[in-house]
Amino acid sequence: MSARVSFVIPHWNRSDLLRAVLASIAAQTLPPLEVLVVDNGSEDDSAEVARQAGARILQLGRNRGFSFAVNRGVEAARGELVAVVNNDVEFEPAWAERLVPSLDQGRAWFAVGKLMNATRRDEIDGVGDAICRGGTACRLGLGRRDCSFFYTPRKTFFPSATALLARRELFERAGNLEEALVSYLEDVDLGLRLALLGLEGVYVPEAVAYHRASATLGAWSPTMVRWLTRNQILLLAKFYPWRLLWRMARPILAAQGLWAAMAIRRGCAVAYLRGMAAGLARAPSIRRSSGPWRERGNRLAEVLAQSEAELASVQRATGWDGYWRWYFRLAPQGPEPRP
């Protein structure tokens, strides 16, 4: 296999993380065509670290957000295949080599591997994403011990932009990441568009990477809560036609209410309220600009049901998180698995 993969790394500060991910890319058994570091106005020595590693640098001057940085990197990339990766990821040497064949054989538009926790390396960080009918999403397998359940390849419409390999044409067909979301859930937004267009991907468990989750902003930071709250509202506004909002009022109220309770319990009530206010303020404009996606309401309902069923099956097989246990109690769906 020749070098055809452009690695795109959106980055902001934390040159220590950048140094580690660049070293793991340099060690790939399938050498990359190029590595692009899209710098969101870092104030440390990140630019020098990138240059020393032989990466190309796209300087944005200030922090324009994850989605904006990824889009500029994808547009500048020369490779037939594009790997979008966080700066807090490190790869096993064969990561790219094990993903590329899935795209070469024409079976998939994108491929994701198994993400492991970088500090507890027997623990899953994620094996792809899923979204429920209520508009909240999760990283499948998060926090679970690695086991045979996670060794089965499967098809999926929902990649995680933490570490994603895709055909360049995918972005031409489905569009770039939604820059209005800035950061968080931009990959779920992309996954919904891929599902509505029928552009399927694959999960390849042999392709392993390690993720230091929330290494830049921190877990349960007020910024994370504010953005997630806002972006959940924007996903509902962008994709759900009015009839589907009404039909799914119960799961939406359950999902969003449980999220509010979690944020308040974590001491992030103010951040939650700010995110809700921002989401409601921005919802009309994003709804006006995304009408064609809402014309596929019947297909969206099918996609949401399938994704929720997968989410429930993972929870039932590996143990229930409190959030999802309560969600399925409050918003059962016919024959859906119950906790």
C-alpha positions in Angstrom: 0.0 0.0 0.0 1.4 3.3 -1.0 1.4 6.5 1.1 -2.0 8.0 0.5 -3.1 9.2 4.0 -3.1 12.8 5.1 -3.2 13.1 8.9 -5.0 16.3 10.1 -4.5 17.3 13.7 -6.5 20.2 15.1 -4.4 21.6 17.9 -4.4 24.2 20.7 -1.5 24.4 23.2 -0.3 21.3 25.0 2.8 20.7 22.9 3.5 17.7 25.0 0.4 16.0 23.6 1.3 17.1 20.1 4.8 15.7 20.4 3.4 12.3 21.4 0.8 12.0 18.7 3.4 13.1 16.0 5.8 10.4 17.2 3.1 7.7 17.0 2.2 8.8 13.5 5.9 8.7 12.5 6.0 5.1 13.7 3.1 3.9 11.5 3.9 0.8 9.5 2.0 2.5 6.6 3.9 5.9 6.4 1.6 8.9 5.9 1.7 11.0 2.8 1.7 14.1 5.0 0.9 15.4 8.5 -0.9 18.7 8.9 -1.1 20.5 12.3 -3.9 23.1 12.2 -2.9 25.4 15.1 -5.7 27.3 16.8 -3.4 30.1 18.1 -1.2 28.1 20.5 0.8 30.1 22.9 3.4 27.5 23.7 6.2 25.9 21.6 3.7 23.8 19.5 4.8 25.3 16.2 8.4 24.4 16.8 7.4 20.8 17.9 5.5 20.4 14.7 8.3 21.7 12.5 10.9 19.4 14.2 8.6 16.5 13.4 8.4 17.4 9.8 4.7 18.4 9.9 3.1 21.1 7.8 1.6 23.8 9.9 -1.6 25.8 9.2 -1.7 28.8 11.5 -5.2 30.1 12.3 -4.0 32.9 14.6 -6.6 32.4 17.2 -8.8 29.6 18.5 -11.5 29.1 16.0 -12.7 25.8 17.4 -12.3 22.1 16.6 -14.7 22.0 13.6 -13.2 25.0 11.9 -9.7 23.7 12.3 -10.6 20.2 11.0 -12.3 21.7 7.9 -9.3 23.9 7.0 -7.1 20.9 7.4 -9.2 18.6 5.2 -9.4 21.3 2.6 -5.6 21.7 2.6 -4.9 17.9 2.6 -3.5 16.3 -0.5 -4.3 12.6 0.4 -6.9 10.4 -1.2 -7.6 9.3 2.4 -7.8 11.7 5.4 -7.2 10.8 9.0 -8.7 13.3 11.4 -7.2 12.8 14.9 -7.2 14.6 18.2 -3.9 15.9 19.6 -4.5 13.7 22.7 -4.3 10.4 20.8 -1.4 7.9 20.4 -1.6 5.1 17.8 -0.3 1.6 17.7 2.0 1.3 14.8 -0.4 -0.7 12.5 -3.4 1.6 13.1 -3.6 3.1 9.6 -2.5 -0.2 7.9 -5.4 -2.0 9.5 -8.0 0.6 8.5 -7.0 1.4 4.9 -8.1 -2.0 3.4 -11.7 -1.4 4.5 -11.8 1.7 2.4 -9.8 0.2 -0.5 -12.2 -2.6 -0.9 -15.1 -0.2 -1.5 -17.0 -1.5 1.5 -16.9 1.6 3.5 -16.7 5.4 3.4 -14.9 5.7 6.7 -13.3 3.5 9.3 -12.7 3.8 13.0 -10.7 1.6 15.3 -10.8 0.7 19.0 -10.0 3.6 21.3 -8.5 2.7 24.6 -8.0 4.8 27.7 -4.4 6.1 27.6 -3.9 5.9 31.4 -5.9 2.6 32.0 -5.0 0.6 28.9 -7.3 -2.3 29.6 -10.3 0.1 29.5 -12.3 1.1 26.5 -12.5 4.8 25.6 -14.8 4.3 22.7 -15.7 2.0 19.8 -17.8 4.6 17.8 -20.7 6.8 18.7 -24.5 6.4 19.0 -27.4 8.8 19.5 -30.7 8.3 21.2 -34.1 9.5 20.0 -33.9 12.3 22.6 -30.9 13.9 21.0 -28.1 13.0 23.5 -25.2 10.9 22.3 -22.6 8.6 23.9 -19.3 7.0 23.1 -20.0 3.3 22.9 -18.1 1.2 25.4 -16.7 4.2 27.4 -15.3 3.0 30.7 -15.8 -0.7 30.1 -13.0 -3.3 30.4 -11.9 -4.6 27.1 -13.5 -8.0 26.3 -14.6 -10.2 23.5 -17.7 -8.1 23.0 -15.6 -5.3 21.5 -13.7 -7.6 19.1 -16.5 -7.9 16.6 -16.3 -5.7 13.5 -19.5 -4.0 12.6 -21.0 -1.4 10.2 -21.8 2.1 11.5 -22.9 5.5 10.4 -21.4 7.3 13.5 -17.7 7.9 13.5 -15.8 9.5 16.4 -13.7 12.4 15.2 -11.2 11.6 17.9 -9.5 9.2 15.4 -11.2 8.7 12.1 -10.0 7.6 8.7 -12.2 8.6 5.7 -12.2 8.9 2.0 -11.8 12.5 1.0 -14.9 12.1 -1.1 -17.0 11.6 2.1 -16.6 15.3 2.9 -17.5 16.3 -0.6 -20.7 14.2 -0.4 -21.8 14.9 3.1 -20.2 18.3 3.7 -17.6 19.5 6.3 -18.0 19.4 10.0 -20.7 21.8 11.2 -18.7 24.9 12.3 -21.7 26.3 14.2 -21.1 23.6 16.8 -17.5 24.7 17.3 -16.6 21.7 19.4 -18.4 18.6 20.8 -21.0 16.6 18.9 -19.7 17.8 15.5 -19.0 14.1 14.7 -22.5 13.1 15.7 -23.8 15.8 13.4 -21.6 14.3 10.6 -22.9 10.8 11.5 -26.5 11.9 11.1 -25.8 13.3 7.6 -23.9 10.1 6.6 -26.8 8.0 7.8 -29.4 10.1 5.9 -27.2 9.8 2.8 -26.5 6.0 3.3 -22.7 6.5 3.5 -21.8 3.6 5.8 -18.5 3.1 7.7 -16.9 0.2 9.6 -15.5 -0.4 13.0 -12.2 -2.3 12.9 -11.3 -3.6 16.4 -7.7 -4.5 15.4 -6.9 -0.8 14.8 -6.0 0.4 18.3 -5.3 3.9 19.6 -5.0 5.4 23.0 -6.9 8.5 24.1 -6.3 11.0 26.9 -9.9 12.1 27.2 -10.5 15.8 27.8 -6.8 16.4 28.2 -7.1 20.0 26.8 -10.3 21.3 28.5 -10.7 18.8 31.4 -13.5 16.4 32.2 -16.8 18.1 33.2 -15.4 21.6 32.7 -18.0 24.4 32.5 -16.9 24.9 28.9 -17.7 21.3 28.0 -21.1 21.4 29.7 -22.0 24.7 28.1 -21.0 23.5 24.6 -22.6 20.1 24.9 -25.9 21.6 26.2 -26.0 24.1 23.4 -25.1 21.6 20.7 -27.7 19.1 21.7 -30.3 21.8 21.2 -28.8 22.6 17.8 -28.9 19.0 16.7 -32.6 18.8 17.4 -33.2 22.1 15.6 -31.1 21.1 12.6 -32.4 17.6 11.9 -35.8 17.0 13.5 -38.9 18.2 11.6 -41.8 19.5 13.7 -43.7 16.3 13.4 -40.7 14.3 14.7 -40.2 16.7 17.6 -43.8 16.2 18.6 -43.7 12.4 18.1 -40.5 12.1 20.2 -41.4 14.6 22.8 -41.2 12.0 25.6 -37.6 10.8 24.8 -36.4 14.3 24.2 -37.7 15.5 27.6 -36.2 12.4 29.2 -32.8 12.8 27.6 -32.5 16.5 28.0 -33.9 16.5 31.6 -31.5 13.8 32.7 -28.6 15.7 31.1 -29.7 18.8 33.1 -29.7 16.8 36.3 -26.2 15.4 35.6 -24.8 18.9 34.9 -26.4 20.3 38.1 -25.1 17.4 40.2 -21.6 18.1 38.8 -21.8 21.7 40.0 -22.2 23.0 36.4 -25.7 24.6 36.7 -24.6 28.0 35.5 -22.8 26.5 32.5 -25.9 24.4 31.7 -28.1 27.4 31.8 -25.7 29.4 29.6 -25.6 26.5 27.1 -29.3 26.2 27.0 -29.7 29.9 26.4 -27.1 29.9 23.6 -28.8 26.9 22.0 -32.2 28.4 22.0 -30.9 31.7 20.7 -29.0 30.0 17.8 -31.6 27.3 17.0 -33.8 29.5 14.6 -30.8 30.4 12.4 -29.4 26.8 12.1 -32.9 25.5 11.4 -33.4 28.0 8.6 -30.2 26.9 7.0 -30.7 23.2 7.2 -34.1 22.5 5.7 -33.1 19.8 3.2 -31.9 17.5 6.0 -35.3 17.8 7.8 -37.1 16.6 4.6 -35.7 13.2 5.4 -37.7 12.8 8.6 -38.9 9.3 8.0 -35.3 8.1 7.4 -34.1 10.0 10.5 -36.6 8.2 12.6 -35.3 4.9 11.4 -31.7 6.0 12.0 -32.4 7.1 15.5 -34.2 3.9 16.3 -31.3 1.8 15.0 -28.7 3.8 16.8 -30.7 3.7 20.1 -31.1 0.0 19.8 -27.3 -0.4 19.3 -26.7 1.8 22.3 -29.1 -0.3 24.4 -27.5 -3.6 23.3 -24.1 -2.4 24.4 -25.4 -1.2 27.7 -27.2 -4.5 28.3 -24.1 -6.6 27.4 -21.5 -4.6 29.3 -23.5 -3.0 32.2 -25.8 -0.1 32.5 -24.7 3.5 33.1 -27.1 5.3 35.4 -28.0 7.9 32.8 -29.1 5.3 30.2 -30.8 3.1 32.8 -33.1 6.0 33.6 -33.5 7.1 30.0 -34.9 3.7 28.9 -37.1 3.6 32.0 -38.5 7.1 31.2 -38.7 6.7 27.4 -39.2 3.0 26.5 -39.6 2.2 22.8 -41.9 -0.7 22.2 -39.7 -3.8 22.1 -36.5 -1.9 22.9 -34.3 -3.6 25.5 -35.1 -2.5 29.0 -32.5 -2.2 31.8 
